[in-house]
Amino acid sequence: MREVMITGVGSTPYGKLEGRSIESLAASAANAALLRAGVERDEIGAVYLGNFAGGALAGQEVLAGMVADDLGLTGGIPCTKVEGACASGGIAFRHAVLAVATGQCDAALVIGTEKMTSATGAQVTQALNFAMDNRAEGPSGLTFPGLFGLAWRLHAERYGTTRDDVSAVIIKNKANGLKNPLAQMGATLTADVIRQSAMIADPLQLYDCCPVSDGAAAIVVVAADRARNAADLPIRVRAAVQTSGPARIAGHDDLCSYLTTRRAAERAYAAAGIKPSDLDLAEIHDCFSMAEVIHSEDLGLVPRGKGAKWAREGRTNVGGDIAINASGGLLSKGHPVGATGVGQIYEVVKQLRGEHGNQVKGARLGLSQNVGGAGVACTVTILERSDA
């Protein structure tokens, strides 16, 4: 397997991007990534595009080929749309890494895109619920807020996790978002403001939930020997792992832990030859505040049962033991589903290059984790500053 490097990255802002189509968002991010990647467009040997709900919410499928054509990638290269619910972007990135690592091509383009805000709330809820096993969950009426509300109750019963503990995750991520120009909902919040917000799925409240969003992100990956012409510091891919798990909520043996994340983390750390304590930062899938709590524990970044308490103690802040979601995470940036996994990797690359608006000092190793559905898919990516 060949060593793979990231040479180009691009992203749109996230938010309600009126007048922008799902294809134009994808092309904008991809053009930015290609501009500084150090390869010509005719050298791109494959395109992988992560998208979940383009058909349901934007009325457009076959996006990979369409966007490639818009970009002028006309050499008949394989263009593949990748769907894995909320993990679509992370899976697309892994496919591109594998294509380059195995010699199928010397350079590949990854895009993640989603257009959600032009749909109604009911349409978005229905589309997101397609990520559950509706043979089982459909008749129950359970939604993702309901799932994480149940997980929170169990976590609180088992570990004594309080409302103020979980609020610390929100306060941290919203404050981080104020330093990220791509984030739509950075804010200065207090525990009292959070406690007074609308109840969504008891005990989950309004600020515990990430906002619906439009957006796109893109990455160019190349074989290491093709990285020398890049305009910016190339970033080494140390691991790009994908695992699967139960699609049914009832298939999980513990709502406070995702087997798919634990497996992906173990395999990624082994592939990279590192321990969790070696990491400087992590961008993890905080679709809900409790999701960050659970995933940070499954990734071994914090001790079991301490995910929220460490946030309250400041240990997951920039400058703490491990910087978690220095970008603001999904809670601040929003969750344009197909773009999220690619956007997380974009944020890690910016940190490792020392270019981030909320910079982790001396960052050398970073991780991103992207989860789909109720844990049916997970990707864990580990990146390293290439002069390390």
C-alpha positions in Angstrom: 0.0 0.0 0.0 1.3 3.4 -0.9 1.5 6.4 1.4 -1.3 8.9 0.8 -1.2 12.6 1.4 -3.9 15.4 1.5 -2.8 18.3 -0.6 -5.9 20.3 -1.3 -8.9 21.2 0.9 -11.9 23.4 0.4 -15.2 24.2 2.1 -18.2 26.5 1.8 -19.6 28.1 4.9 -22.4 26.0 6.6 -25.9 27.5 7.1 -28.9 28.5 5.2 -27.3 29.2 1.9 -30.2 30.6 -0.2 -29.9 30.6 -3.9 -27.3 27.9 -3.9 -28.0 24.5 -5.4 -26.6 21.2 -4.0 -24.4 20.9 -7.2 -23.0 24.5 -7.0 -22.1 24.0 -3.3 -20.1 20.9 -4.2 -18.4 22.5 -7.2 -17.4 25.6 -5.1 -15.7 23.4 -2.4 -14.1 21.2 -5.0 -12.7 24.1 -7.0 -11.1 25.5 -3.8 -9.5 22.1 -3.1 -8.2 21.7 -6.6 -6.8 25.2 -6.8 -4.0 24.5 -4.4 -3.6 20.7 -4.6 -0.6 20.7 -6.9 -2.2 18.4 -9.5 -3.9 19.3 -12.8 -7.5 18.4 -13.3 -6.7 15.8 -15.9 -4.6 14.0 -13.2 -7.6 13.3 -11.0 -8.3 9.6 -11.5 -11.5 9.2 -9.5 -14.2 11.2 -7.7 -16.1 10.0 -4.6 -19.0 12.2 -3.5 -20.7 11.7 -0.2 -24.4 12.6 -0.1 -27.3 11.2 1.8 -30.5 13.1 1.0 -30.0 14.8 -2.4 -33.0 13.0 -3.9 -35.4 13.5 -1.0 -34.5 17.1 -0.1 -32.9 18.6 -3.2 -34.6 16.6 -6.0 -31.3 15.5 -7.5 -29.4 12.2 -7.6 -26.5 11.1 -9.8 -24.5 13.9 -8.2 -21.0 12.5 -8.6 -21.0 12.5 -12.4 -22.9 15.8 -12.6 -20.5 17.6 -10.3 -17.5 16.1 -12.1 -18.8 17.4 -15.4 -19.3 20.8 -13.9 -15.7 20.8 -12.7 -14.4 19.9 -16.2 -13.3 16.4 -15.2 -14.2 14.9 -18.5 -11.8 12.0 -19.0 -14.3 9.3 -18.4 -13.0 8.7 -14.9 -15.1 6.7 -12.4 -17.4 9.0 -10.4 -19.2 7.4 -7.5 -21.8 8.7 -5.1 -21.3 7.2 -1.6 -24.2 6.9 0.9 -23.8 5.9 4.5 -26.3 8.2 6.2 -24.4 10.7 8.3 -21.1 8.9 7.6 -21.4 9.4 3.9 -18.6 11.9 3.7 -16.2 9.9 5.9 -16.8 6.8 3.8 -16.2 8.7 0.5 -12.9 9.9 1.9 -11.9 6.3 2.8 -12.7 5.1 -0.8 -10.5 7.8 -2.2 -7.6 6.9 0.1 -7.9 3.3 -0.9 -8.0 4.1 -4.6 -4.7 6.0 -4.3 -3.1 3.6 -1.8 -3.7 0.6 -4.0 -2.4 2.3 -7.2 -5.8 2.6 -8.9 -5.0 6.2 -9.5 -2.4 8.8 -8.3 -4.9 11.5 -7.3 -8.5 11.4 -6.2 -11.1 14.0 -5.4 -13.5 13.7 -2.4 -16.6 15.8 -2.1 -19.3 15.9 0.5 -22.5 18.0 -0.1 -26.0 18.5 1.2 -28.8 21.0 0.7 -31.4 20.8 3.5 -32.8 24.2 4.5 -35.1 24.6 1.5 -37.1 21.6 2.7 -39.7 21.7 5.5 -39.0 20.5 9.0 -41.3 17.5 8.4 -39.5 16.6 5.2 -36.0 16.8 6.9 -37.2 14.6 9.8 -38.6 12.0 7.4 -35.4 12.0 5.3 -33.1 11.7 8.4 -35.3 8.8 9.7 -34.5 6.9 6.5 -31.1 6.3 8.3 -32.8 4.0 10.8 -33.9 0.4 10.2 -37.5 1.3 9.5 -38.6 -2.4 9.6 -38.0 -2.2 13.3 -37.9 1.5 14.3 -40.6 2.8 12.0 -43.6 1.5 13.9 -42.2 2.8 17.2 -42.0 6.4 16.1 -38.6 6.8 17.7 -36.4 9.6 16.2 -32.8 10.4 16.7 -33.4 13.0 19.4 -35.4 10.3 21.2 -32.5 7.9 20.9 -30.0 10.3 22.4 -32.5 11.3 25.1 -32.7 7.6 26.1 -28.9 7.3 26.0 -28.6 10.4 28.2 -31.0 8.9 30.8 -29.0 5.7 30.9 -25.7 7.6 31.2 -27.0 9.7 34.0 -28.3 6.7 35.9 -25.0 4.8 35.4 -22.4 7.6 35.8 -24.2 10.5 37.6 -24.1 12.8 34.5 -26.0 16.0 35.1 -27.7 18.6 33.0 -24.9 21.1 33.8 -22.2 18.5 32.9 -23.8 18.0 29.4 -24.4 21.8 29.1 -20.6 22.2 29.4 -20.2 20.4 26.0 -22.6 22.8 24.4 -21.0 25.9 25.9 -17.6 24.7 24.8 -18.6 24.0 21.2 -20.7 27.1 20.7 -17.8 29.2 22.0 -15.4 27.4 19.7 -17.7 28.1 16.8 -17.3 31.9 17.3 -13.7 31.5 16.2 -14.6 29.5 13.0 -15.8 31.6 10.0 -17.5 28.5 8.5 -19.7 27.9 11.6 -23.3 29.3 11.5 -24.3 29.1 15.1 -21.4 30.0 17.4 -22.6 31.7 20.5 -21.8 32.6 24.1 -24.2 30.5 26.2 -24.7 29.9 29.9 -26.0 26.8 31.7 -29.2 28.8 32.6 -29.9 29.8 29.0 -29.6 26.1 28.0 -31.8 24.9 30.8 -34.5 27.4 29.8 -34.6 26.3 26.1 -37.3 24.2 24.6 -37.6 20.6 25.4 -37.1 18.3 22.4 -36.9 14.8 23.7 -36.6 14.8 27.5 -34.0 15.4 28.8 -32.7 16.6 25.4 -33.3 20.4 24.8 -33.0 22.7 21.9 -29.3 23.6 22.3 -28.4 19.9 22.7 -29.3 19.5 19.0 -27.2 20.4 15.9 -28.8 22.7 13.3 -30.1 21.6 9.9 -27.7 23.1 7.3 -26.6 23.4 3.7 -22.9 23.1 2.9 -20.1 21.2 1.1 -16.5 20.3 1.6 -13.8 18.8 -0.6 -10.4 17.1 -0.3 -7.7 16.1 -2.8 -5.7 13.0 -1.9 -2.5 12.0 -3.8 0.3 9.5 -3.7 3.1 10.8 -1.5 5.5 11.2 -4.4 2.9 13.5 -6.1 2.6 15.9 -3.2 5.7 17.9 -3.8 3.9 20.5 -6.0 1.2 21.3 -3.5 0.8 25.0 -2.5 0.3 24.2 1.1 1.8 21.7 3.6 0.8 18.2 2.7 -0.9 16.2 5.4 -0.2 12.5 5.9 -3.1 10.0 6.1 -2.1 7.6 8.9 -5.3 5.7 9.0 -8.7 5.7 7.3 -10.9 3.0 8.8 -14.6 2.1 8.3 -16.7 -0.3 10.3 -20.3 -1.4 10.5 -22.7 -2.1 13.4 -26.3 -2.7 14.1 -28.8 -0.6 12.1 -31.5 -1.3 14.7 -31.5 0.5 18.1 -32.5 -2.8 19.7 -29.4 -4.4 18.1 -27.1 -2.4 20.5 -26.1 -4.1 23.7 -25.6 -0.7 25.3 -27.0 2.7 24.3 -24.1 4.4 26.1 -21.5 2.9 23.7 -21.3 2.2 20.0 -19.6 -1.0 19.0 -18.9 0.4 15.5 -17.0 3.3 17.0 -15.0 1.2 19.4 -14.0 -1.2 16.6 -13.1 1.7 14.2 -11.0 3.4 16.9 -9.1 0.2 17.8 -8.3 -0.5 14.1 -7.3 3.1 13.4 -5.0 3.3 16.4 -3.4 0.0 15.4 -3.0 1.1 11.7 -1.4 4.5 12.8 0.7 2.9 15.5 -0.4 5.4 18.1 -2.4 5.6 21.4 -5.4 7.9 22.0 -3.1 10.0 24.4 -0.8 10.8 21.4 -3.6 12.9 19.7 -3.6 16.6 19.9 -7.2 17.1 18.7 -10.3 15.3 17.6 -13.3 16.3 15.5 -16.0 14.0 16.5 -19.7 13.5 15.6 -21.6 15.7 18.0 -25.0 15.6 16.2 -26.3 15.9 19.8 -24.5 16.9 22.9 -24.8 13.4 24.3 -23.2 12.0 21.1 -20.0 13.8 21.9 -20.0 12.4 25.4 -20.5 8.8 24.2 -18.2 9.0 21.2 -15.4 10.7 23.2 -15.5 7.7 25.6 -15.7 5.1 22.9 -12.7 6.6 21.2 -10.7 6.4 24.4 -10.2 10.2 24.5 -11.7 10.4 28.0 -12.3 7.8 30.7 -15.6 5.9 30.5 -18.4 7.9 32.2 -16.3 11.2 32.1 -17.2 12.6 28.7 -19.4 15.4 30.0 -17.5 15.9 33.3 -14.2 16.5 31.4 -15.9 19.2 29.4 -17.2 20.8 32.6 -13.6 20.7 34.0 -12.2 22.3 30.8 -10.2 19.3 29.9 -11.6 19.0 26.4 -11.1 22.7 25.6 -8.4 24.0 23.3 -5.4 24.0 25.7 -6.8 21.1 27.8 -5.9 17.4 27.8 -7.4 16.9 24.4 -9.1 19.5 22.2 -12.4 18.1 21.1 -14.4 19.9 18.4 -12.2 23.0 18.3 -14.1 23.9 15.1 -17.4 24.2 17.1 -18.4 20.7 15.9 -21.8 20.0 14.4 -23.4 21.9 17.3 -22.0 25.1 15.9 -21.3 24.4 12.3 -24.4 22.5 11.6 -24.9 19.1 10.0 -25.2 19.1 6.2 -25.3 15.3 6.3 -23.3 14.2 3.3 -20.7 17.0 3.8 -20.1 16.5 7.5 -17.4 13.8 7.4 -15.4 15.6 4.7 -15.8 18.9 6.6 -14.4 17.3 9.8 -11.3 16.2 7.9 -11.0 19.7 6.5 -11.0 21.1 10.0 -8.2 18.7 11.1 -6.1 19.6 8.1 -6.4 23.3 8.9 -5.3 22.5 12.5 -2.3 20.4 11.4 -1.2 23.2 9.0 -1.4 25.8 11.8 -4.0 27.7 9.9 -7.1 27.3 12.0 -9.0 30.2 13.6 -9.2 28.3 16.9 -5.7 26.8 16.6 -4.5 24.0 18.9 -0.9 25.0 19.6 1.7 22.6 18.1 -0.9 20.2 16.7 0.8 17.2 15.1 -1.8 14.4 15.2 -5.5 14.7 14.7 -8.5 12.4 14.5 -11.9 12.7 12.9 -14.9 10.4 13.6 -18.0 10.3 11.5 -21.0 8.1 12.4 -24.0 7.1 10.3 -27.5 6.2 11.5 -27.9 4.6 14.9 -24.4 3.3 14.6 -24.7 1.3 11.3 -21.5 2.9 10.0 -18.5 4.7 11.4 -15.3 6.1 10.0 -12.2 7.1 12.0 -9.5 9.0 10.2 -6.1 9.8 11.7 -3.9 12.5 10.1 -0.4 13.7 10.8 1.5 16.9 10.0 3.9 15.7 7.3 7.0 17.4 8.7 6.5 15.5 12.0 
